[in-house]
Amino acid sequence: MSIAKTAIVTGANRGIGLEIARQLVKEGIRVVMGSRDPFKGERACAALGAGDLAVSHSLDVSDTKSVKRFVGFVQKEFGAPAILVNNAGTYPEAREAGVADVKTSLWRETFETNLFGAVRMCREVLPLMQRVAYGRIVNVSSGLGQLSQMGAGSPAYRVSKAAVNALTATLAAEVKGQGILVNSMSPGWVRTDMGGADAPRSVEEGAETALWLALLPSTGPTGKFFRDRKPIPW
């Protein structure tokens, strides 16, 4: 099978990220799976049974040097990536926490991964996409980040995901007309380590919209927020 595209998926060693990688591989796309823990990444990659279509490489999106090394590896081995899925995320606070309850250190930890991690990845990958005038950037956000339905609890996570949505809209406008489409998606409440066993949605359901956005045609949407392939309010 000839490889037409290479995709990067961050936080790909488990949960939604692993399922996104699995679905991309099924489409014949080579996936470079970023994982902060190299052992867990290699184990997850091997579990896919995808052969040369899946490669795991160490990546800590909260570390600029790690991001540069990772993207440098991808460029050297496979050329410009066609797809970037910013999936890596963290949720270190209690769900019932209020703004006054969350320490500044936890706010910083949340933003370093959820927002700045995506910024770091875009900063390194975008120039490569611009050289070939093609790219699909998918930012995994959350319904908890919707300003239109903003509520109480999990303030650092909520605000970080609202910021990811703002990043999406800003970057999409910046690269409009360059062959690069940038969108956010909400997987919904999914049964993962983060979502818990009581979540109503499977990882397959949670990942499906990310796959759709990663494979958009040139006429596809950009600068939008989706769940189940349908646009939802910011």
N, C-alpha and C positions, 0 to 999 in steps of 0.2 A: 504494500500500500504506500503510495507516495504521500509525503507530508506537505501540505500546502500552507499550514499555519502552525504557529507555536503560541501556546497560552501560558500565562503565569497565573497561578492561584495562590494567594497568601493564606496562611493558616490552614493548610490543606491536609494536615495529618489526621483530622477527625471531623465529625459532625458535617455541617453544611459544606465546608470547604472540600472535604474528601468526596462528598457526593457530587459536587460541581465538577471536580476532577474526573470522577468516574463517568459522568454524562458527557463531558467533552471528549474523553478517550473513545467513547462509543461512536462519536461523530468522526473519528479518524484524525483528531487533532492531538498533536504532541503537547503534553502538559508538564510544565516544570512546577513542581509542588514545593512551595516554601514552607518550612517548618522550623520553629525556634529550637526544638529538640531534634538533632540529627538522627538519633536512634529511632525515635517515634516516626519521624518522616520516612526513613528507609523501610520501616516495618509496614507503614500504611501504603507506601508505594508498591511494595512487593505483594501486598494483599490484593491490589487491583488486578494483578495478573495480566498487565497490559504490555509487557515486554518493553521494547524501545519507545513506546508511545508515552510512557510515564517516567519521569526522572525526579528524584527528590534532591533538594539542596538546602543547606542551612540558611535560615533567614530570620532575623529579629527586626521587625519593622520599626521598633522603637529606637534602633541604633542606625544612625546614618551610614557609618562605615560598613555595617553588615548589608544594608540595602545596596550600596554601591558595589560591593563584592558580588552580591547575588545577581544583579542586573548585568554586571560585567561578564559573569559566567554565562548567562543566557545569550548575550550578544555574541560572545566568542564561539560558543558551541552551536547555536542555532540561528543567529542573525536577529533581526528586529522582531520582537514579539508582536503578533497581530492582536492579541487579547490580553487584557490585564483585569483580573478580578480581585479587587481589594476586599478580601473576606476576613482577614485577621482582626480579631476584636477581643475585648475584655470587659468584664462586668463584675468588678471587685467589691461593689458596695451592696448593702442589704437592700432588698426590694422596697421595703417600707421606709427607708431612710428619707429624711427631709434635707433641704439645702443646708440647714444649720448643723446637721448631724455628720456630714461627710467632711473628713479632714482634707485640707488642701493637697496633701500628698496623694490621696486617692483621686482627686480631680485631675491632678497632673498625670498620674498613672493611666487613667482612662483616656485622656486626650492624647497622650504620647502614642498609644496604640491605635485607638479608633479614628482619630483625626490626623494627627501628624504622621502616623504610619502610612495612611493613604496619600498624604501630601508627598512624603519622601518617595514612595513608589512612583507616583505620577511625575515627579520632577526628574527621575532618572529614565523612565520609560517613554515619556512623551516625545523627547527629541528623536528617539529611534523611530517612533511611529510617524513623526513628521517627515523624516527623510524618505519614507516610502509612501507617504500620503494615504496611509490606511491604519485604522486602529479602532478597537472597541474596548472602552473602559467601563467596567461595571463595579459600582460601589455598593457593597452590601450594607444597607442601612437598617432601619427598624421603624415599625409603626409608633414606637415610643418616642421617636424623634419628630413626629408630625406636629408642627406648630398648630395646625388646624384642630388637633385633638389633644393638645398638651395637657397633662394632668400631674398629679402629685406622685411622689415616690421615684426612686432611682434617678435623682437629679443629674448626677455626673454623666451617666449613660445616656439619658434623654438629651441633654444639651450637646454631648459629643456627636450623637447621631443627627441632630438638627444641623450641626456644623458640617457634617459630611454631606448633607443634602445641599447646603449652601455652596460647598466646594464643587459639587456636581454641576450645579447651575452656572457657577462662575466659569469653570473650566470648559463646559460645553459652549458657552458664548465665546470664549477666547479662541477656540479651535474651529469654530463654525466655518464650513466650506473647505476644510482641509482633509476631508475623508475620514475624520475621527469622530466617532459617536460616543458620548459620555452620558450615562444614566445611573440612577440609583434604583435599588429595589428593596422591598421588605419581604423577607421570607415568611413572615407570620410567626406564630408561636409554635416552635418546632421541637420535637423530642430529641434533644441533644444534651450533652453535659450541662450546657448553659441553660437550655430551656426546661429541662427536667422531664421526668417520666410522665407527668400529667398533661403535657402539651398535646393539643389535638391534631397537630400536623406531623406527617412523616418527613424525614430528611429529603426524600425524593420530591415531595410537594414543595418543600422549602427551596430546593435548588433549581427547580425547573425554570423559573423566570430568569434566573441568572444565565442559564444556558441560552434561552431565547434571546436575551439582550447581547450575549457574546457573539451570536451568529446573525445579527441583524444585517439585512441588505443595505446598500448605500442609501436607499430611500427611507430607511428606518428613522424612528424618532431619536431625538437627542435633547439633553437637558431636562428630562422628565423623571418622575418617580412612579414605580410600578409595583403592583402585587398581582400575582396570577395573570400576568401579561396585560393587565388593565391599568391605566393611569389612575393614580390616587392623589389627593391634595397634599401639598407640602405641609 
